[in-house]
Amino acid sequence: MLEDIAFGDFNIKIDPESSFWATGDNKKIEAFYSGVREELIKEMKDFRYNRELILLYVNPTDRCNASCPYCYLPSKIKTRQKNMSYEELAEIAEKAIVYFEKKGIKGSIVFHGSEPLLNKENIFKIIEDYNDNINFGIQTNGFFLTEEDVGFIKDRAVNTGMSLDSPDRKINDYLRGEGHHSKILEALDWFDGYPALNVVTTITGYNMTQLSDMIEFLHSHKVSLSLMNPVRGTQRASMAFRPDPLKMAGEFIKAVDKSIELTKTGRRIVIGDFANIILGIVAPAARVLMCDISPCGAGRRFFAVSAEGSSYPCGEFIGMEKFSGGNIFSDSIGKISSSENFRKVMERTVEGIDECKTCNLRNICGSPCPAELYSSEGSMYGKSYYCDFYKKVVEYAFRVIIKDDIWYVLRKSALREKYRIS
């Protein structure tokens, strides 16, 4: 029922099916767990297989001013130069509102890219007109932000993600485009500690040794949430940018240490990806980011819409027609989300992957990313390129918990004690 994992200087007992774990008196642990196992396994299954959509990622344009060498979008998409009209965006917003209201929730639309602010006038008008009925977010490279735009975003509480790959101007601008670093510095001053801002760093072989410096840099600019995502090899060019997984794990852990050290000074900065792994250990059903869950959130909790309306399980699948679930302008959201092509992704679980099905960490890691695996290996059911990275980071997450540094990663007030072993 409970498996043993040895992490060098400490051991834990874990049930991989529910992700329950403990360390201490084995008899007490076994006796306690036997009374709650059934409930925890049900909770995990409900969380893993819940198919209630909560979010649409909408690309309001195919255009992008940057030429990031690791971009996940195929060149055939970016060269279409399609811009959604206000009427097309309004049709999507109204469909989403009706769908979410029937489910009894206020759902979300995130304007994603290519670069959404190349269609700024239309998306800002949509936010202005529909903000009372749906939550909005923007993921942007930041090039086209003005001080007035930032005021609009803050006044309407729009969740915003900006991209920055290095605190070093030369490295960042090599990856993101000339002038990007200075533009982000300007935008960070305008945001001035805005709590709904996050900064996204795509980890590559070019910047992985600077992750800790990035955390220090962001903290100095009042950023409280950093997302650090390994580059996905969904395009041939991007595969060359993937870092060595174990070396990346070491650098990522240094960044986590730096974030904890800085948070202890009194002002928080959290690496959201690591916080999600911590949640996967202490409160699995409370996880927010959907990549390290099996099945992942693609098609199940969200889907992506390209500028001409084609819908895909997530943005990483855009351009892979084998996985298109239909077109948002001709098909209902319900029809798209229940399509056979979406089901292919929603049915992909760690239990179906040979390298994962006996791994004790399988429901903490989730074996991302199916789009990356399909692109690079021709099948979603292989071992993740980043498997060793996740193993090292999960081990470190247990160490953070055992050292009781968890509260510098998560807010204690956001969690509720459910069980106690006396």
Secondary structure, DSSP 4 states (H G I P E B T S, - for coil): --EEEE-SS-EEEEETTTTEEE-S-HHHHHHHHHHHHHHHHHHHHHHHH-----EEEE-SBS--S---TT-SS-HHHHTT--B--HHHHHHHHHHHHHHHHHHTS--EEEE-SS-GGGGHHHHHHHHHHHTTTSEEEEEE-STT--HHHHHHHHHTT-EEEEE---SSHHHHHHHH-TTHHHHHHHHHHHHTT-TTEEEEEEE-TTTGGGHHHHHHHHHHTT--EEEEEEPP-SSHHHHTTPPPHHHHHHHHHHHHHHHHHHHTTTS--EEHHHHHHHHHHH-GGG----TTSSS-SBTTTEEEE-TTSEEESSGGGTT-GGG--EETTTS-HHHHHT-HHHHHHHT--GGG-TTTTT-TTHHHH----HHHHHHHHS-SSS--TTHHHHHHHHHHHHHHHHTT-GGGTS-GGG--------
